[in-house]
Amino acid sequence: MNKIKQYECTVIIDGGLQDDAIASAMELVKSTITGKGGVINNVLEVGRRKMAYLIRKSSIGYYAHIEFDAAPSVIAEVERVFRYEDALLRFLIIQLSSPLLEMRKRVEKYSVMLGSPEDQAEPAADASAKN
């Protein structure tokens, strides 16, 4: 009985690679998930960031976050492919449980109501720039 569950995958690709190599590594990640039977819901490519410590002599990584639906049996196959890909420095796949999804909805609701500090600082900066 393979029930479809929600997962999220965070990958760190070697940031020292050229842009086209990073794009091909992202395509490999996406095609692996969809090829094994997963359905991608959302992809957030954060971009290059400095890492806290060296991984395989690399200090910069390209971060991406992918949310997808898949059967639990698919995860082992996806991890096996990711493990042998040289461009991927690290990856983490977790199952999204219902309490976690409820907490995300609450955070989204309150962040929309209150707004972020960056949103509130922009109008003041725009007003001073006009003067």
MOZIFEN-V78458 format. One line per field, one symbol per residue. ss: DSSP state (A for helix, B for strand, O for the rest). psi: psi as a letter, one per 40 degrees, with the letter a starting at -180 (. if undefined). burial: # if it has 24 or more other C-alpha atoms within 12 Angstrom, else .. A space follows every 50 residues. Layout:
BEGIN
ss = ???
psi = ???
burial = ???
END
This chain:
BEGIN
ss = OOOBBBBBBBBBBBOOOOAAAAAAAAAAAAAAAAAOOOBBBBBBBBBBBB BBBBBOOBBBBBBBBBBBBBBAAAAAAAAAAAAOOOOBBBBBBBBOOAAA AAAAAAAAAAAAAAOOAAAAAAAAAAAAAAO
psi = ggihihiihhihiheeiidddddddddddddddddeeihhdhhhhdahih idihhffhehihhihhhihiiddddddddddddehddhdiihhihhiddd ddddddddddddddiidddddddddddddd.
burial = ....############.....#..##.###.###.#.###......#... .......#..############.##..##.##....#########..... ...............................
END
